């Protein structure tokens, strides 16, 4: 999620910021004091909830588990057709009860698999990072996140790349050498694991809701709305923790969600080999393109601590259930589809999709690299060969302090306000194109991500307007397009 999106690697604001405190009137390179009526900490998720939002929340809580189940049952039960079961629902030949009876039942093996995964990732979570010492350019070890609205700066043990590498090496060695179990065990038990994942997603969401009321980590970083259901969906605590280092948000996002992504894809490829005696180039392409995405996340885990997921989104059902269920069951649909419909792409098509995926990734990475460079150097750098232009502005944190920031106007950040989202969209399109053109099921991902990122544009800009006031209006005047230059 994050809107049922799982973990997306997005910046907390549409323009690059350096994360330090400044104040100004929005004139490039000049500083003035701005009088405004912004209140401390009033940026982030909503405070008040209207009737339409109430209805939307209820709809999300009631329908999303069914949607995830529906999409995955389409392949084993309906030959990967999205419309066939829907048509049968409408003509009355398939009831909701009959549909659920066709789903695999819950069993003890699924609990053992999920429990073993969580315990293994917990163990890896606390191991001191070594990769930061041996890999040039990789930022591992103890790192600090962005300052929270209440003024807290949290410490993290950044070792996700190390954990991911060990996990995947063990997974592959098991399949090739140790042979404790088949790596296809995930796809063989996908239905049973679905029920366990839902139990965990709902259970942890309820726990952090209770925790937020009874023993919050940072009470001043909580947000309460006028709706109990909205608070359950969007979360109350910004960064709920147990002890000083176990961070629910980072652990669930990275170790439960992102770390499982590549393992699930390997399971799909392994199952395809078991079924047909070969692995198609489309399955290889899906694994490669998804692999770029996942490795990028872990290589930049220290940077991820400054993104909207960590800095703005509170931890509730929206994030928690989304990572436990929505990400593994919908983001990996391309590989799941190819288990049932092995597709061999013509070589020119294969190369074209690979080029699209890599080029989109390069745009996404270049956009965020510019922001990171600008932030790290406090603007003392060159972007596209020139000294960057920026707007200096201020905002209030929850502790009442006026803090300073900069909005970057140069490079990709002067082309559109969300150029990183644009790269992400085309990369997502490449994921889906890799499956061929016979069914619409694997294209659910690009459909969902398009809606998600458009919603993100709106949410980001609402947050930035609240946070930066009139300076944000000046930034929008300088960079008028959101995603596609000259169009939108």
ABEGO torsion letter per residue (X at the ends): XGGGAEBBBBBABABBBAGBBBBBAGBBGBBBBBBBABBBGBBEBBABBBAAAAAAAAAAAAAAAAAAAAAAAAAAAAGGBAAAAAAAAAAGABBAAAAAAABBBBBAAAAAAAAAAAAAAAAAAABBBAAAAABBGBBBEBBBBBBBAAGBBBBBBBAAAAAAAAAAAAAAAAAAAAGABBAAAAAAAAAAAAAAAAAAAAAAAAAAAAAAAABBABAAABBBBABAAAAAAAEABABBBBEAABBAAAAAAAAAAAAAAAAAAAAAAAAAAAAAGBBBAAAAAAAAAAAAAAAAAAAAAAAAAABAAAAABBBBAAAAAAAAAAAAAAAAAAAAAAAABBBBBBAAAAAAAAAAAAAAAAAAAAAAAAAAAAAAAGGBBBBGGBBBBBBBBBBBBAAGBBBBBBBBABEAAAABAAAAAAAAAAAAAAAAAAAEAABAAAAAAAAAAAAAAAAAAAAAAAAAAAAAEAAAAAAAAABABAABBGAX
